């Protein structure tokens, strides 16, 4: 028995050729699909980033406006109390109210920050990787 080259008019040889072409087409189509999906993801990220930037700008503007509201309400409270107790004492009362608010916010914020654990799972995994690699060296 000697090996013979398949003839092109042989149906089995043609089917092998068709299978090869089929795999080439699948590979090309898969590459195109991945490239198009990547471009779609980039476009969606740009659109999302633009919307997020606009939203963050609006929130910043709202924060500034809220600050002015509190400022002017504090001034109104100062003047309103000043009619009853005098401007100096009313200024001290308003300042004391804001000091209490600041202390409360600082203590709550500090408590929240102390509860932050960081990234314990990632840290543990990063510590385990060198040990795992050393374990594989022993088996070589």
mmCIF file of the C-alpha atoms, coordinates in Angstrom:
data_MODEL
# 
_entry.id   MODEL 
# 
loop_
_atom_site.group_PDB 
_atom_site.id 
_atom_site.type_symbol 
_atom_site.label_atom_id 
_atom_site.label_alt_id 
_atom_site.label_comp_id 
_atom_site.label_asym_id 
_atom_site.label_entity_id 
_atom_site.label_seq_id 
_atom_site.pdbx_PDB_ins_code 
_atom_site.Cartn_x 
_atom_site.Cartn_y 
_atom_site.Cartn_z 
_atom_site.occupancy 
_atom_site.B_iso_or_equiv 
_atom_site.pdbx_formal_charge 
_atom_site.auth_seq_id 
_atom_site.auth_comp_id 
_atom_site.auth_asym_id 
_atom_site.auth_atom_id 
_atom_site.pdbx_PDB_model_num 
ATOM 1   C CA . UNK A 1 1   ? 0.000   0.000  0.000  1.00 0.00 ? 1   UNK A CA 1 
ATOM 2   C CA . UNK A 1 2   ? 1.430   3.265  -1.020 1.00 0.00 ? 2   UNK A CA 1 
ATOM 3   C CA . UNK A 1 3   ? 0.182   6.704  -0.137 1.00 0.00 ? 3   UNK A CA 1 
ATOM 4   C CA . UNK A 1 4   ? -1.624  8.441  -2.967 1.00 0.00 ? 4   UNK A CA 1 
ATOM 5   C CA . UNK A 1 5   ? -2.367  12.139 -3.229 1.00 0.00 ? 5   UNK A CA 1 
ATOM 6   C CA . UNK A 1 6   ? -6.121  12.710 -3.119 1.00 0.00 ? 6   UNK A CA 1 
ATOM 7   C CA . UNK A 1 7   ? -7.480  13.690 -6.483 1.00 0.00 ? 7   UNK A CA 1 
ATOM 8   C CA . UNK A 1 8   ? -9.439  16.913 -6.699 1.00 0.00 ? 8   UNK A CA 1 
ATOM 9   C CA . UNK A 1 9   ? -12.292 15.218 -8.466 1.00 0.00 ? 9   UNK A CA 1 
ATOM 10  C CA . UNK A 1 10  ? -12.555 12.818 -5.529 1.00 0.00 ? 10  UNK A CA 1 
ATOM 11  C CA . UNK A 1 11  ? -15.610 13.805 -3.351 1.00 0.00 ? 11  UNK A CA 1 
ATOM 12  C CA . UNK A 1 12  ? -13.727 13.108 -0.115 1.00 0.00 ? 12  UNK A CA 1 
ATOM 13  C CA . UNK A 1 13  ? -10.855 15.380 -1.150 1.00 0.00 ? 13  UNK A CA 1 
ATOM 14  C CA . UNK A 1 14  ? -13.307 18.121 -2.077 1.00 0.00 ? 14  UNK A CA 1 
ATOM 15  C CA . UNK A 1 15  ? -15.032 17.812 1.304  1.00 0.00 ? 15  UNK A CA 1 
ATOM 16  C CA . UNK A 1 16  ? -11.673 18.161 3.102  1.00 0.00 ? 16  UNK A CA 1 
ATOM 17  C CA . UNK A 1 17  ? -10.960 21.237 1.024  1.00 0.00 ? 17  UNK A CA 1 
ATOM 18  C CA . UNK A 1 18  ? -14.407 22.597 1.880  1.00 0.00 ? 18  UNK A CA 1 
ATOM 19  C CA . UNK A 1 19  ? -13.820 21.945 5.590  1.00 0.00 ? 19  UNK A CA 1 
ATOM 20  C CA . UNK A 1 20  ? -10.562 23.905 5.413  1.00 0.00 ? 20  UNK A CA 1 
ATOM 21  C CA . UNK A 1 21  ? -12.310 26.785 3.682  1.00 0.00 ? 21  UNK A CA 1 
ATOM 22  C CA . UNK A 1 22  ? -15.085 26.604 6.244  1.00 0.00 ? 22  UNK A CA 1 
ATOM 23  C CA . UNK A 1 23  ? -12.612 26.893 9.132  1.00 0.00 ? 23  UNK A CA 1 
ATOM 24  C CA . UNK A 1 24  ? -10.891 29.811 7.382  1.00 0.00 ? 24  UNK A CA 1 
ATOM 25  C CA . UNK A 1 25  ? -14.252 31.557 6.960  1.00 0.00 ? 25  UNK A CA 1 
ATOM 26  C CA . UNK A 1 26  ? -15.174 30.922 10.589 1.00 0.00 ? 26  UNK A CA 1 
ATOM 27  C CA . UNK A 1 27  ? -11.830 32.295 11.764 1.00 0.00 ? 27  UNK A CA 1 
ATOM 28  C CA . UNK A 1 28  ? -12.161 35.398 9.575  1.00 0.00 ? 28  UNK A CA 1 
ATOM 29  C CA . UNK A 1 29  ? -15.769 35.989 10.673 1.00 0.00 ? 29  UNK A CA 1 
ATOM 30  C CA . UNK A 1 30  ? -14.852 35.504 14.319 1.00 0.00 ? 30  UNK A CA 1 
ATOM 31  C CA . UNK A 1 31  ? -12.023 38.036 14.007 1.00 0.00 ? 31  UNK A CA 1 
ATOM 32  C CA . UNK A 1 32  ? -14.400 40.509 12.370 1.00 0.00 ? 32  UNK A CA 1 
ATOM 33  C CA . UNK A 1 33  ? -16.998 39.953 15.086 1.00 0.00 ? 33  UNK A CA 1 
ATOM 34  C CA . UNK A 1 34  ? -14.459 40.497 17.870 1.00 0.00 ? 34  UNK A CA 1 
ATOM 35  C CA . UNK A 1 35  ? -13.142 43.647 16.189 1.00 0.00 ? 35  UNK A CA 1 
ATOM 36  C CA . UNK A 1 36  ? -16.672 45.031 15.749 1.00 0.00 ? 36  UNK A CA 1 
ATOM 37  C CA . UNK A 1 37  ? -17.635 44.196 19.332 1.00 0.00 ? 37  UNK A CA 1 
ATOM 38  C CA . UNK A 1 38  ? -14.491 45.952 20.567 1.00 0.00 ? 38  UNK A CA 1 
ATOM 39  C CA . UNK A 1 39  ? -15.363 49.065 18.559 1.00 0.00 ? 39  UNK A CA 1 
ATOM 40  C CA . UNK A 1 40  ? -18.933 48.957 19.897 1.00 0.00 ? 40  UNK A CA 1 
ATOM 41  C CA . UNK A 1 41  ? -17.649 48.688 23.468 1.00 0.00 ? 41  UNK A CA 1 
ATOM 42  C CA . UNK A 1 42  ? -15.330 51.672 22.899 1.00 0.00 ? 42  UNK A CA 1 
ATOM 43  C CA . UNK A 1 43  ? -18.184 53.759 21.491 1.00 0.00 ? 43  UNK A CA 1 
ATOM 44  C CA . UNK A 1 44  ? -20.456 52.837 24.396 1.00 0.00 ? 44  UNK A CA 1 
ATOM 45  C CA . UNK A 1 45  ? -17.723 53.696 26.910 1.00 0.00 ? 45  UNK A CA 1 
ATOM 46  C CA . UNK A 1 46  ? -17.161 57.100 25.281 1.00 0.00 ? 46  UNK A CA 1 
ATOM 47  C CA . UNK A 1 47  ? -20.891 57.805 25.385 1.00 0.00 ? 47  UNK A CA 1 
ATOM 48  C CA . UNK A 1 48  ? -21.169 56.672 29.009 1.00 0.00 ? 48  UNK A CA 1 
ATOM 49  C CA . UNK A 1 49  ? -18.121 58.715 30.026 1.00 0.00 ? 49  UNK A CA 1 
ATOM 50  C CA . UNK A 1 50  ? -19.581 61.804 28.371 1.00 0.00 ? 50  UNK A CA 1 
ATOM 51  C CA . UNK A 1 51  ? -22.888 61.375 30.196 1.00 0.00 ? 51  UNK A CA 1 
ATOM 52  C CA . UNK A 1 52  ? -21.106 60.687 33.488 1.00 0.00 ? 52  UNK A CA 1 
ATOM 53  C CA . UNK A 1 53  ? -18.986 63.818 33.042 1.00 0.00 ? 53  UNK A CA 1 
ATOM 54  C CA . UNK A 1 54  ? -22.040 65.957 32.386 1.00 0.00 ? 54  UNK A CA 1 
ATOM 55  C CA . UNK A 1 55  ? -23.820 64.442 35.383 1.00 0.00 ? 55  UNK A CA 1 
ATOM 56  C CA . UNK A 1 56  ? -20.812 65.060 37.630 1.00 0.00 ? 56  UNK A CA 1 
ATOM 57  C CA . UNK A 1 57  ? -20.682 68.670 36.465 1.00 0.00 ? 57  UNK A CA 1 
ATOM 58  C CA . UNK A 1 58  ? -24.357 69.117 37.271 1.00 0.00 ? 58  UNK A CA 1 
ATOM 59  C CA . UNK A 1 59  ? -23.870 67.590 40.725 1.00 0.00 ? 59  UNK A CA 1 
ATOM 60  C CA . UNK A 1 60  ? -20.935 69.936 41.333 1.00 0.00 ? 60  UNK A CA 1 
ATOM 61  C CA . UNK A 1 61  ? -23.110 72.892 40.356 1.00 0.00 ? 61  UNK A CA 1 
ATOM 62  C CA . UNK A 1 62  ? -25.853 71.657 42.675 1.00 0.00 ? 62  UNK A CA 1 
ATOM 63  C CA . UNK A 1 63  ? -23.308 71.436 45.499 1.00 0.00 ? 63  UNK A CA 1 
ATOM 64  C CA . UNK A 1 64  ? -22.219 75.033 44.945 1.00 0.00 ? 64  UNK A CA 1 
ATOM 65  C CA . UNK A 1 65  ? -25.853 76.188 44.823 1.00 0.00 ? 65  UNK A CA 1 
ATOM 66  C CA . UNK A 1 66  ? -26.612 74.247 48.015 1.00 0.00 ? 66  UNK A CA 1 
ATOM 67  C CA . UNK A 1 67  ? -23.644 75.910 49.698 1.00 0.00 ? 67  UNK A CA 1 
ATOM 68  C CA . UNK A 1 68  ? -25.010 79.341 48.812 1.00 0.00 ? 68  UNK A CA 1 
ATOM 69  C CA . UNK A 1 69  ? -28.451 78.363 50.119 1.00 0.00 ? 69  UNK A CA 1 
ATOM 70  C CA . UNK A 1 70  ? -26.941 77.361 53.466 1.00 0.00 ? 70  UNK A CA 1 
ATOM 71  C CA . UNK A 1 71  ? -24.839 80.522 53.538 1.00 0.00 ? 71  UNK A CA 1 
ATOM 72  C CA . UNK A 1 72  ? -27.785 82.820 52.959 1.00 0.00 ? 72  UNK A CA 1 
ATOM 73  C CA . UNK A 1 73  ? -30.037 80.895 55.353 1.00 0.00 ? 73  UNK A CA 1 
ATOM 74  C CA . UNK A 1 74  ? -27.305 81.237 57.977 1.00 0.00 ? 74  UNK A CA 1 
ATOM 75  C CA . UNK A 1 75  ? -27.094 84.967 57.342 1.00 0.00 ? 75  UNK A CA 1 
ATOM 76  C CA . UNK A 1 76  ? -30.887 85.246 57.600 1.00 0.00 ? 76  UNK A CA 1 
ATOM 77  C CA . UNK A 1 77  ? -30.836 83.301 60.881 1.00 0.00 ? 77  UNK A CA 1 
ATOM 78  C CA . UNK A 1 78  ? -28.034 85.525 62.161 1.00 0.00 ? 78  UNK A CA 1 
ATOM 79  C CA . UNK A 1 79  ? -29.979 88.693 61.331 1.00 0.00 ? 79  UNK A CA 1 
ATOM 80  C CA . UNK A 1 80  ? -33.247 87.256 62.638 1.00 0.00 ? 80  UNK A CA 1 
ATOM 81  C CA . UNK A 1 81  ? -31.695 86.279 65.968 1.00 0.00 ? 81  UNK A CA 1 
ATOM 82  C CA . UNK A 1 82  ? -29.827 89.577 65.991 1.00 0.00 ? 82  UNK A CA 1 
ATOM 83  C CA . UNK A 1 83  ? -33.097 91.465 66.280 1.00 0.00 ? 83  UNK A CA 1 
ATOM 84  C CA . UNK A 1 84  ? -33.763 89.657 69.560 1.00 0.00 ? 84  UNK A CA 1 
ATOM 85  C CA . UNK A 1 85  ? -30.329 89.162 71.130 1.00 0.00 ? 85  UNK A CA 1 
ATOM 86  C CA . UNK A 1 86  ? -27.925 91.441 69.308 1.00 0.00 ? 86  UNK A CA 1 
ATOM 87  C CA . UNK A 1 87  ? -25.784 90.736 66.243 1.00 0.00 ? 87  UNK A CA 1 
ATOM 88  C CA . UNK A 1 88  ? -22.738 89.478 68.139 1.00 0.00 ? 88  UNK A CA 1 
ATOM 89  C CA . UNK A 1 89  ? -24.597 86.891 70.171 1.00 0.00 ? 89  UNK A CA 1 
ATOM 90  C CA . UNK A 1 90  ? -26.652 85.727 67.217 1.00 0.00 ? 90  UNK A CA 1 
ATOM 91  C CA . UNK A 1 91  ? -23.463 85.238 65.179 1.00 0.00 ? 91  UNK A CA 1 
ATOM 92  C CA . UNK A 1 92  ? -22.071 83.070 67.990 1.00 0.00 ? 92  UNK A CA 1 
ATOM 93  C CA . UNK A 1 93  ? -25.286 81.006 68.109 1.00 0.00 ? 93  UNK A CA 1 
ATOM 94  C CA . UNK A 1 94  ? -25.222 80.387 64.340 1.00 0.00 ? 94  UNK A CA 1 
ATOM 95  C CA . UNK A 1 95  ? -21.505 79.514 64.491 1.00 0.00 ? 95  UNK A CA 1 
ATOM 96  C CA . UNK A 1 96  ? -22.167 77.103 67.379 1.00 0.00 ? 96  UNK A CA 1 
ATOM 97  C CA . UNK A 1 97  ? -24.921 75.370 65.379 1.00 0.00 ? 97  UNK A CA 1 
ATOM 98  C CA . UNK A 1 98  ? -22.546 74.929 62.437 1.00 0.00 ? 98  UNK A CA 1 
ATOM 99  C CA . UNK A 1 99  ? -19.792 73.697 64.772 1.00 0.00 ? 99  UNK A CA 1 
ATOM 100 C CA . UNK A 1 100 ? -22.110 70.998 66.149 1.00 0.00 ? 100 UNK A CA 1 
ATOM 101 C CA . UNK A 1 101 ? -23.053 69.951 62.603 1.00 0.00 ? 101 UNK A CA 1 
ATOM 102 C CA . UNK A 1 102 ? -19.356 69.821 61.620 1.00 0.00 ? 102 UNK A CA 1 
ATOM 103 C CA . UNK A 1 103 ? -18.447 67.678 64.644 1.00 0.00 ? 103 UNK A CA 1 
ATOM 104 C CA . UNK A 1 104 ? -21.303 65.252 63.949 1.00 0.00 ? 104 UNK A CA 1 
ATOM 105 C CA . UNK A 1 105 ? -20.395 64.907 60.273 1.00 0.00 ? 105 UNK A CA 1 
ATOM 106 C CA . UNK A 1 106 ? -16.704 64.448 61.095 1.00 0.00 ? 106 UNK A CA 1 
ATOM 107 C CA . UNK A 1 107 ? -17.386 61.735 63.658 1.00 0.00 ? 107 UNK A CA 1 
ATOM 108 C CA . UNK A 1 108 ? -19.732 59.826 61.333 1.00 0.00 ? 108 UNK A CA 1 
ATOM 109 C CA . UNK A 1 109 ? -17.263 60.153 58.462 1.00 0.00 ? 109 UNK A CA 1 
ATOM 110 C CA . UNK A 1 110 ? -14.371 58.974 60.615 1.00 0.00 ? 110 UNK A CA 1 
ATOM 111 C CA . UNK A 1 111 ? -16.368 55.948 61.771 1.00 0.00 ? 111 UNK A CA 1 
ATOM 112 C CA . UNK A 1 112 ? -17.186 55.077 58.156 1.00 0.00 ? 112 UNK A CA 1 
ATOM 113 C CA . UNK A 1 113 ? -13.539 55.386 57.101 1.00 0.00 ? 113 UNK A CA 1 
ATOM 114 C CA . UNK A 1 114 ? -12.413 53.103 59.931 1.00 0.00 ? 114 UNK A CA 1 
ATOM 115 C CA . UNK A 1 115 ? -14.771 50.417 58.610 1.00 0.00 ? 115 UNK A CA 1 
ATOM 116 C CA . UNK A 1 116 ? -13.084 50.362 55.190 1.00 0.00 ? 116 UNK A CA 1 
ATOM 117 C CA . UNK A 1 117 ? -11.281 47.059 54.799 1.00 0.00 ? 117 UNK A CA 1 
ATOM 118 C CA . UNK A 1 118 ? -9.540  47.805 51.504 1.00 0.00 ? 118 UNK A CA 1 
ATOM 119 C CA . UNK A 1 119 ? -9.124  44.847 49.175 1.00 0.00 ? 119 UNK A CA 1 
ATOM 120 C CA . UNK A 1 120 ? -8.508  41.897 51.491 1.00 0.00 ? 120 UNK A CA 1 
ATOM 121 C CA . UNK A 1 121 ? -9.309  39.140 48.972 1.00 0.00 ? 121 UNK A CA 1 
ATOM 122 C CA . UNK A 1 122 ? -7.023  40.609 46.304 1.00 0.00 ? 122 UNK A CA 1 
ATOM 123 C CA . UNK A 1 123 ? -4.254  41.133 48.847 1.00 0.00 ? 123 UNK A CA 1 
ATOM 124 C CA . UNK A 1 124 ? -4.516  37.532 50.011 1.00 0.00 ? 124 UNK A CA 1 
ATOM 125 C CA . UNK A 1 125 ? -4.485  36.254 46.429 1.00 0.00 ? 125 UNK A CA 1 
ATOM 126 C CA . UNK A 1 126 ? -1.403  38.353 45.654 1.00 0.00 ? 126 UNK A CA 1 
ATOM 127 C CA . UNK A 1 127 ? 0.326   36.849 48.698 1.00 0.00 ? 127 UNK A CA 1 
ATOM 128 C CA . UNK A 1 128 ? -0.639  33.311 47.672 1.00 0.00 ? 128 UNK A CA 1 
ATOM 129 C CA . UNK A 1 129 ? 0.662   33.542 44.092 1.00 0.00 ? 129 UNK A CA 1 
ATOM 130 C CA . UNK A 1 130 ? 4.409   33.436 44.944 1.00 0.00 ? 130 UNK A CA 1 
ATOM 131 C CA . UNK A 1 131 ? 3.807   30.514 47.311 1.00 0.00 ? 131 UNK A CA 1 
ATOM 132 C CA . UNK A 1 132 ? 1.890   28.665 44.609 1.00 0.00 ? 132 UNK A CA 1 
ATOM 133 C CA . UNK A 1 133 ? 4.701   29.220 42.104 1.00 0.00 ? 133 UNK A CA 1 
ATOM 134 C CA . UNK A 1 134 ? 7.295   27.999 44.589 1.00 0.00 ? 134 UNK A CA 1 
ATOM 135 C CA . UNK A 1 135 ? 5.221   24.873 45.134 1.00 0.00 ? 135 UNK A CA 1 
ATOM 136 C CA . UNK A 1 136 ? 5.351   24.086 41.403 1.00 0.00 ? 136 UNK A CA 1 
ATOM 137 C CA . UNK A 1 137 ? 9.149   24.409 41.320 1.00 0.00 ? 137 UNK A CA 1 
ATOM 138 C CA . UNK A 1 138 ? 9.471   21.481 43.710 1.00 0.00 ? 138 UNK A CA 1 
ATOM 139 C CA . UNK A 1 139 ? 7.666   19.206 41.265 1.00 0.00 ? 139 UNK A CA 1 
ATOM 140 C CA . UNK A 1 140 ? 9.980   19.938 38.315 1.00 0.00 ? 140 UNK A CA 1 
# 
